[in-house]
């Protein structure tokens, strides 16, 4: 678990942009239920090498004409129970942080794992998300 003082600015980077923070497994279940439309889940992370581009990419993608009905974030290493529950919905993909998952009516329709984020610009990651938004939202 990371000290809250360390992660708060990283969390605010998304929540100040309108991403809803999720901190309980019950909230994850509610958001990812079968009839909840489209939901983008960003597994936020302290990792500077990947998360530094993941957060800006998520924000850029949300400026697209088509976007998910909801955008939420869980913080790996902070909200352990909520992150673990979100990762259950992301199976068969292994735990990865940062990562981004797009759900439609409770089904995983697009996944961006850490290895899709590392070494890529925020613009490239955003374009990947936008393509998924245009297809599923």
HUTAKA-V582740 format. One line per field, one symbol per residue. ss: DSSP state (A for helix, B for strand, O for the rest). psi: psi as a letter, one per 30 degrees, with the letter a starting at -180 (. if undefined). A space follows every 50 residues. Layout:
ss=???
psi=???
This chain:
ss=OOOAAAAAAAAAAAAOOOOBBOOOAAAAAAAOOOOOOBBBBBBBOOOAAA AAAAAAAAAAAOOOOOOOOBBBBBBOOOOAAAAAAAAAAOOOOOOOOOBB BBBBOOBBBBBBOAAAAOOOOAAAAAAAAAAAAAAAO
psi=kkkeeefeeeefeeefffkkkkgkeeeeeeeglfhgbkkkjjjllfjeee fffeeeeeeeefflekllekklkljkfdieeeeeeefeffkgklkkkllk kkkjhfkkfkkjleffekgkleeeeeeeeeeeefef.
